[in-house]
């Protein structure tokens, strides 16, 4: 005996199953396409190309590769509005790519969990998983809908491009004595590097076995305040031209000068480009001195 209703129900179920399978397959395909990294070029085609390096395990840099601006626009984009742009001091609309999405989008290797943003003047900022999760920084691609050549000037009256990094709204999550966490918002970014924690932020951590809590506090203050302009080998920026070993020597041999220079460098050297740190009280400065003194052994070895 045939039951037409049951027969039709079976057909309907089969059709629905096929639709579901088709949708699942399409979703998997789309995710596969989205997850695939962009294909770079080994040669620059435009000044707007983003130059990308990979830091090897020995600290050396790979040969650069280049991604066009149009390629970057194919990555997952976000558009947000900020109440106060750091450069124009006015409300603005940002369109760009979350820094955390660049790892997959540009094909970082599994051991490369930090992005370094390099500026034309050798200033550098790092973006690790912790900072990215707390503050959601964005590689800016459009400012108020405008292409980079039409962006406003930076806070220093220079070009914001070819790239810069912004936040929708920055709220500091760490304060130690007179130090308060600051946003990592470099302009004039000309390249990025994929690196490991040990070859970036980890290079500035105190020597193993250091149990002095004030040294640990000093390390956090120094990492938050100094590594953009001062370096240990390839880690950190080189804008200042004074590596970490020099800072450690200053702290160890002329503590008073070291402290005064941090608080008000222009008072000691009128041509200094270093920003002043007027909120750094004696506890902050003492922690910094202890940390830098603890690092002298590393540079002496």
TORKOL-4160 file (C-alpha; in steps of 0.2 Angstrom, whole numbers, padded with zeros to 4 digits, m for minus):
301
<pt num="1" X="0000" Y="0000" Z="0000"/>
<pt num="2" X="0007" Y="0017" Z="m0004"/>
<pt num="3" X="0005" Y="0032" Z="0007"/>
<pt num="4" X="0007" Y="0048" Z="m0004"/>
<pt num="5" X="0009" Y="0059" Z="0011"/>
<pt num="6" X="0024" Y="0050" Z="0018"/>
<pt num="7" X="0031" Y="0049" Z="0000"/>
<pt num="8" X="0030" Y="0067" Z="m0002"/>
<pt num="9" X="0037" Y="0070" Z="0016"/>
<pt num="10" X="0052" Y="0059" Z="0011"/>
<pt num="11" X="0055" Y="0069" Z="m0005"/>
<pt num="12" X="0054" Y="0085" Z="0005"/>
<pt num="13" X="0067" Y="0079" Z="0018"/>
<pt num="14" X="0079" Y="0074" Z="0004"/>
<pt num="15" X="0077" Y="0091" Z="m0004"/>
<pt num="16" X="0080" Y="0100" Z="0013"/>
<pt num="17" X="0095" Y="0089" Z="0016"/>
<pt num="18" X="0103" Y="0093" Z="m0001"/>
<pt num="19" X="0100" Y="0112" Z="0002"/>
<pt num="20" X="0108" Y="0111" Z="0019"/>
<pt num="21" X="0123" Y="0101" Z="0012"/>
<pt num="22" X="0125" Y="0114" Z="m0002"/>
<pt num="23" X="0124" Y="0128" Z="0011"/>
<pt num="24" X="0137" Y="0119" Z="0022"/>
<pt num="25" X="0149" Y="0116" Z="0008"/>
<pt num="26" X="0147" Y="0134" Z="0002"/>
<pt num="27" X="0151" Y="0140" Z="0020"/>
<pt num="28" X="0166" Y="0129" Z="0021"/>
<pt num="29" X="0172" Y="0135" Z="0004"/>
<pt num="30" X="0170" Y="0153" Z="0009"/>
<pt num="31" X="0179" Y="0151" Z="0025"/>
<pt num="32" X="0193" Y="0142" Z="0016"/>
<pt num="33" X="0194" Y="0157" Z="0004"/>
<pt num="34" X="0193" Y="0169" Z="0018"/>
<pt num="35" X="0206" Y="0160" Z="0028"/>
<pt num="36" X="0219" Y="0159" Z="0014"/>
<pt num="37" X="0233" Y="0172" Z="0015"/>
<pt num="38" X="0235" Y="0185" Z="0001"/>
<pt num="39" X="0248" Y="0182" Z="m0011"/>
<pt num="40" X="0262" Y="0195" Z="m0010"/>
<pt num="41" X="0274" Y="0201" Z="m0023"/>
<pt num="42" X="0293" Y="0201" Z="m0021"/>
<pt num="43" X="0295" Y="0218" Z="m0029"/>
<pt num="44" X="0287" Y="0235" Z="m0024"/>
<pt num="45" X="0274" Y="0241" Z="m0037"/>
<pt num="46" X="0269" Y="0257" Z="m0028"/>
<pt num="47" X="0274" Y="0268" Z="m0014"/>
<pt num="48" X="0258" Y="0263" Z="m0006"/>
<pt num="49" X="0263" Y="0245" Z="m0005"/>
<pt num="50" X="0264" Y="0238" Z="0013"/>
<pt num="51" X="0281" Y="0230" Z="0015"/>
<pt num="52" X="0281" Y="0215" Z="0026"/>
<pt num="53" X="0296" Y="0205" Z="0034"/>
<pt num="54" X="0297" Y="0190" Z="0045"/>
<pt num="55" X="0309" Y="0189" Z="0059"/>
<pt num="56" X="0319" Y="0173" Z="0059"/>
<pt num="57" X="0323" Y="0163" Z="0075"/>
<pt num="58" X="0341" Y="0170" Z="0075"/>
<pt num="59" X="0334" Y="0188" Z="0074"/>
<pt num="60" X="0338" Y="0191" Z="0056"/>
<pt num="61" X="0325" Y="0197" Z="0044"/>
<pt num="62" X="0318" Y="0188" Z="0029"/>
<pt num="63" X="0318" Y="0197" Z="0012"/>
<pt num="64" X="0303" Y="0209" Z="0011"/>
<pt num="65" X="0287" Y="0205" Z="0002"/>
<pt num="66" X="0274" Y="0218" Z="m0003"/>
<pt num="67" X="0255" Y="0219" Z="m0003"/>
<pt num="68" X="0246" Y="0232" Z="m0013"/>
<pt num="69" X="0233" Y="0244" Z="m0005"/>
<pt num="70" X="0220" Y="0235" Z="m0016"/>
<pt num="71" X="0224" Y="0218" Z="m0009"/>
<pt num="72" X="0223" Y="0225" Z="0009"/>
<pt num="73" X="0205" Y="0231" Z="0005"/>
<pt num="74" X="0200" Y="0213" Z="0002"/>
<pt num="75" X="0204" Y="0208" Z="0020"/>
<pt num="76" X="0190" Y="0208" Z="0033"/>
<pt num="77" X="0187" Y="0227" Z="0035"/>
<pt num="78" X="0179" Y="0236" Z="0050"/>
<pt num="79" X="0172" Y="0254" Z="0050"/>
<pt num="80" X="0170" Y="0263" Z="0066"/>
<pt num="81" X="0168" Y="0280" Z="0072"/>
<pt num="82" X="0179" Y="0288" Z="0086"/>
<pt num="83" X="0174" Y="0303" Z="0096"/>
<pt num="84" X="0192" Y="0311" Z="0095"/>
<pt num="85" X="0206" Y="0307" Z="0083"/>
<pt num="86" X="0223" Y="0309" Z="0090"/>
<pt num="87" X="0229" Y="0319" Z="0075"/>
<pt num="88" X="0215" Y="0330" Z="0071"/>
<pt num="89" X="0207" Y="0331" Z="0089"/>
<pt num="90" X="0190" Y="0329" Z="0080"/>
<pt num="91" X="0178" Y="0315" Z="0077"/>
<pt num="92" X="0183" Y="0304" Z="0063"/>
<pt num="93" X="0178" Y="0288" Z="0054"/>
<pt num="94" X="0190" Y="0274" Z="0052"/>
<pt num="95" X="0190" Y="0260" Z="0040"/>
<pt num="96" X="0203" Y="0247" Z="0041"/>
<pt num="97" X="0209" Y="0229" Z="0047"/>
<pt num="98" X="0211" Y="0224" Z="0065"/>
<pt num="99" X="0229" Y="0220" Z="0068"/>
<pt num="100" X="0224" Y="0203" Z="0075"/>
<pt num="101" X="0217" Y="0198" Z="0058"/>
<pt num="102" X="0233" Y="0202" Z="0049"/>
<pt num="103" X="0241" Y="0186" Z="0055"/>
<pt num="104" X="0230" Y="0175" Z="0045"/>
<pt num="105" X="0227" Y="0188" Z="0031"/>
<pt num="106" X="0246" Y="0190" Z="0027"/>
<pt num="107" X="0251" Y="0172" Z="0031"/>
<pt num="108" X="0261" Y="0173" Z="0048"/>
<pt num="109" X="0269" Y="0157" Z="0053"/>
<pt num="110" X="0263" Y="0148" Z="0069"/>
<pt num="111" X="0278" Y="0154" Z="0080"/>
<pt num="112" X="0275" Y="0173" Z="0074"/>
<pt num="113" X="0263" Y="0179" Z="0087"/>
<pt num="114" X="0268" Y="0198" Z="0088"/>
<pt num="115" X="0267" Y="0211" Z="0074"/>
<pt num="116" X="0280" Y="0225" Z="0074"/>
<pt num="117" X="0275" Y="0241" Z="0065"/>
<pt num="118" X="0290" Y="0251" Z="0058"/>
<pt num="119" X="0289" Y="0269" Z="0054"/>
<pt num="120" X="0300" Y="0280" Z="0042"/>
<pt num="121" X="0309" Y="0288" Z="0057"/>
<pt num="122" X="0314" Y="0271" Z="0065"/>
<pt num="123" X="0300" Y="0272" Z="0078"/>
<pt num="124" X="0292" Y="0255" Z="0082"/>
<pt num="125" X="0277" Y="0248" Z="0091"/>
<pt num="126" X="0273" Y="0230" Z="0095"/>
<pt num="127" X="0256" Y="0222" Z="0095"/>
<pt num="128" X="0254" Y="0205" Z="0104"/>
<pt num="129" X="0239" Y="0195" Z="0107"/>
<pt num="130" X="0236" Y="0203" Z="0125"/>
<pt num="131" X="0236" Y="0221" Z="0118"/>
<pt num="132" X="0226" Y="0216" Z="0103"/>
<pt num="133" X="0212" Y="0208" Z="0114"/>
<pt num="134" X="0212" Y="0223" Z="0126"/>
<pt num="135" X="0212" Y="0237" Z="0114"/>
<pt num="136" X="0208" Y="0231" Z="0096"/>
<pt num="137" X="0220" Y="0242" Z="0086"/>
<pt num="138" X="0217" Y="0244" Z="0068"/>
<pt num="139" X="0228" Y="0246" Z="0053"/>
<pt num="140" X="0220" Y="0261" Z="0045"/>
<pt num="141" X="0215" Y="0260" Z="0026"/>
<pt num="142" X="0203" Y="0275" Z="0025"/>
<pt num="143" X="0201" Y="0290" Z="0035"/>
<pt num="144" X="0183" Y="0298" Z="0034"/>
<pt num="145" X="0181" Y="0287" Z="0018"/>
<pt num="146" X="0197" Y="0295" Z="0010"/>
<pt num="147" X="0212" Y="0286" Z="0003"/>
<pt num="148" X="0229" Y="0289" Z="0011"/>
<pt num="149" X="0234" Y="0303" Z="m0001"/>
<pt num="150" X="0220" Y="0313" Z="0006"/>
<pt num="151" X="0222" Y="0310" Z="0024"/>
<pt num="152" X="0225" Y="0325" Z="0036"/>
<pt num="153" X="0242" Y="0328" Z="0043"/>
<pt num="154" X="0248" Y="0319" Z="0059"/>
<pt num="155" X="0250" Y="0328" Z="0076"/>
<pt num="156" X="0268" Y="0333" Z="0071"/>
<pt num="157" X="0262" Y="0340" Z="0054"/>
<pt num="158" X="0269" Y="0326" Z="0044"/>
<pt num="159" X="0260" Y="0313" Z="0033"/>
<pt num="160" X="0250" Y="0301" Z="0043"/>
<pt num="161" X="0253" Y="0288" Z="0029"/>
<pt num="162" X="0257" Y="0277" Z="0020"/>
<pt num="163" X="0249" Y="0268" Z="0035"/>
<pt num="164" X="0245" Y="0271" Z="0053"/>
<pt num="165" X="0237" Y="0262" Z="0067"/>
<pt num="166" X="0222" Y="0268" Z="0077"/>
<pt num="167" X="0210" Y="0264" Z="0090"/>
<pt num="168" X="0191" Y="0267" Z="0091"/>
<pt num="169" X="0193" Y="0272" Z="0110"/>
<pt num="170" X="0208" Y="0269" Z="0120"/>
<pt num="171" X="0206" Y="0265" Z="0139"/>
<pt num="172" X="0222" Y="0262" Z="0149"/>
<pt num="173" X="0221" Y="0245" Z="0158"/>
<pt num="174" X="0238" Y="0247" Z="0168"/>
<pt num="175" X="0245" Y="0260" Z="0179"/>
<pt num="176" X="0261" Y="0258" Z="0190"/>
<pt num="177" X="0265" Y="0272" Z="0201"/>
<pt num="178" X="0266" Y="0288" Z="0190"/>
<pt num="179" X="0266" Y="0277" Z="0174"/>
<pt num="180" X="0249" Y="0275" Z="0164"/>
<pt num="181" X="0248" Y="0264" Z="0149"/>
<pt num="182" X="0248" Y="0274" Z="0133"/>
<pt num="183" X="0240" Y="0270" Z="0116"/>
<pt num="184" X="0251" Y="0262" Z="0103"/>
<pt num="185" X="0246" Y="0273" Z="0088"/>
<pt num="186" X="0261" Y="0276" Z="0076"/>
<pt num="187" X="0259" Y="0286" Z="0060"/>
<pt num="188" X="0271" Y="0285" Z="0045"/>
<pt num="189" X="0271" Y="0266" Z="0046"/>
<pt num="190" X="0281" Y="0260" Z="0031"/>
<pt num="191" X="0282" Y="0241" Z="0035"/>
<pt num="192" X="0277" Y="0228" Z="0047"/>
<pt num="193" X="0286" Y="0213" Z="0053"/>
<pt num="194" X="0279" Y="0196" Z="0060"/>
<pt num="195" X="0290" Y="0190" Z="0075"/>
<pt num="196" X="0289" Y="0180" Z="0090"/>
<pt num="197" X="0287" Y="0186" Z="0108"/>
<pt num="198" X="0305" Y="0182" Z="0113"/>
<pt num="199" X="0312" Y="0192" Z="0098"/>
<pt num="200" X="0301" Y="0207" Z="0102"/>
<pt num="201" X="0293" Y="0212" Z="0119"/>
<pt num="202" X="0301" Y="0197" Z="0128"/>
<pt num="203" X="0319" Y="0203" Z="0124"/>
<pt num="204" X="0316" Y="0217" Z="0137"/>
<pt num="205" X="0310" Y="0206" Z="0151"/>
<pt num="206" X="0322" Y="0205" Z="0166"/>
<pt num="207" X="0335" Y="0192" Z="0168"/>
<pt num="208" X="0329" Y="0175" Z="0173"/>
<pt num="209" X="0328" Y="0173" Z="0192"/>
<pt num="210" X="0324" Y="0191" Z="0196"/>
<pt num="211" X="0312" Y="0190" Z="0210"/>
<pt num="212" X="0313" Y="0209" Z="0215"/>
<pt num="213" X="0295" Y="0215" Z="0212"/>
<pt num="214" X="0301" Y="0233" Z="0209"/>
<pt num="215" X="0312" Y="0226" Z="0195"/>
<pt num="216" X="0297" Y="0218" Z="0187"/>
<pt num="217" X="0287" Y="0235" Z="0189"/>
<pt num="218" X="0302" Y="0244" Z="0181"/>
<pt num="219" X="0302" Y="0232" Z="0167"/>
<pt num="220" X="0284" Y="0235" Z="0163"/>
<pt num="221" X="0286" Y="0254" Z="0164"/>
<pt num="222" X="0301" Y="0253" Z="0153"/>
<pt num="223" X="0292" Y="0242" Z="0140"/>
<pt num="224" X="0277" Y="0253" Z="0140"/>
<pt num="225" X="0288" Y="0269" Z="0139"/>
<pt num="226" X="0305" Y="0266" Z="0130"/>
<pt num="227" X="0305" Y="0252" Z="0118"/>
<pt num="228" X="0297" Y="0262" Z="0104"/>
<pt num="229" X="0313" Y="0272" Z="0102"/>
<pt num="230" X="0327" Y="0261" Z="0111"/>
<pt num="231" X="0332" Y="0244" Z="0106"/>
<pt num="232" X="0341" Y="0228" Z="0110"/>
<pt num="233" X="0348" Y="0222" Z="0094"/>
<pt num="234" X="0334" Y="0220" Z="0082"/>
<pt num="235" X="0320" Y="0222" Z="0095"/>
<pt num="236" X="0313" Y="0239" Z="0098"/>
<pt num="237" X="0314" Y="0255" Z="0089"/>
<pt num="238" X="0330" Y="0265" Z="0084"/>
<pt num="239" X="0323" Y="0282" Z="0083"/>
<pt num="240" X="0334" Y="0288" Z="0098"/>
<pt num="241" X="0350" Y="0280" Z="0092"/>
<pt num="242" X="0354" Y="0275" Z="0110"/>
<pt num="243" X="0352" Y="0256" Z="0113"/>
<pt num="244" X="0346" Y="0248" Z="0129"/>
<pt num="245" X="0364" Y="0245" Z="0135"/>
<pt num="246" X="0367" Y="0264" Z="0135"/>
<pt num="247" X="0352" Y="0267" Z="0145"/>
<pt num="248" X="0357" Y="0253" Z="0158"/>
<pt num="249" X="0375" Y="0261" Z="0159"/>
<pt num="250" X="0367" Y="0279" Z="0162"/>
<pt num="251" X="0356" Y="0272" Z="0176"/>
<pt num="252" X="0371" Y="0263" Z="0184"/>
<pt num="253" X="0384" Y="0277" Z="0183"/>
<pt num="254" X="0374" Y="0293" Z="0184"/>
<pt num="255" X="0357" Y="0289" Z="0192"/>
<pt num="256" X="0352" Y="0307" Z="0196"/>
<pt num="257" X="0355" Y="0312" Z="0178"/>
<pt num="258" X="0346" Y="0297" Z="0172"/>
<pt num="259" X="0331" Y="0302" Z="0182"/>
<pt num="260" X="0331" Y="0320" Z="0178"/>
<pt num="261" X="0332" Y="0317" Z="0159"/>
<pt num="262" X="0317" Y="0305" Z="0159"/>
<pt num="263" X="0306" Y="0318" Z="0168"/>
<pt num="264" X="0312" Y="0333" Z="0158"/>
<pt num="265" X="0325" Y="0330" Z="0144"/>
<pt num="266" X="0323" Y="0347" Z="0136"/>
<pt num="267" X="0329" Y="0355" Z="0152"/>
<pt num="268" X="0346" Y="0345" Z="0151"/>
<pt num="269" X="0347" Y="0345" Z="0132"/>
<pt num="270" X="0337" Y="0358" Z="0122"/>
<pt num="271" X="0338" Y="0348" Z="0106"/>
<pt num="272" X="0331" Y="0332" Z="0114"/>
<pt num="273" X="0317" Y="0325" Z="0104"/>
<pt num="274" X="0312" Y="0313" Z="0119"/>
<pt num="275" X="0295" Y="0317" Z="0126"/>
<pt num="276" X="0295" Y="0322" Z="0144"/>
<pt num="277" X="0287" Y="0311" Z="0158"/>
<pt num="278" X="0281" Y="0324" Z="0171"/>
<pt num="279" X="0270" Y="0311" Z="0180"/>
<pt num="280" X="0284" Y="0300" Z="0184"/>
<pt num="281" X="0287" Y="0301" Z="0203"/>
<pt num="282" X="0301" Y="0295" Z="0213"/>
<pt num="283" X="0293" Y="0278" Z="0215"/>
<pt num="284" X="0292" Y="0276" Z="0196"/>
<pt num="285" X="0310" Y="0282" Z="0193"/>
<pt num="286" X="0317" Y="0271" Z="0207"/>
<pt num="287" X="0308" Y="0256" Z="0199"/>
<pt num="288" X="0316" Y="0260" Z="0182"/>
<pt num="289" X="0333" Y="0263" Z="0189"/>
<pt num="290" X="0332" Y="0246" Z="0198"/>
<pt num="291" X="0327" Y="0237" Z="0182"/>
<pt num="292" X="0340" Y="0245" Z="0170"/>
<pt num="293" X="0354" Y="0242" Z="0183"/>
<pt num="294" X="0348" Y="0223" Z="0183"/>
<pt num="295" X="0350" Y="0223" Z="0164"/>
<pt num="296" X="0369" Y="0228" Z="0165"/>
<pt num="297" X="0375" Y="0210" Z="0168"/>
<pt num="298" X="0366" Y="0204" Z="0152"/>
<pt num="299" X="0376" Y="0217" Z="0142"/>
<pt num="300" X="0392" Y="0214" Z="0151"/>
<pt num="301" X="0391" Y="0195" Z="0148"/>
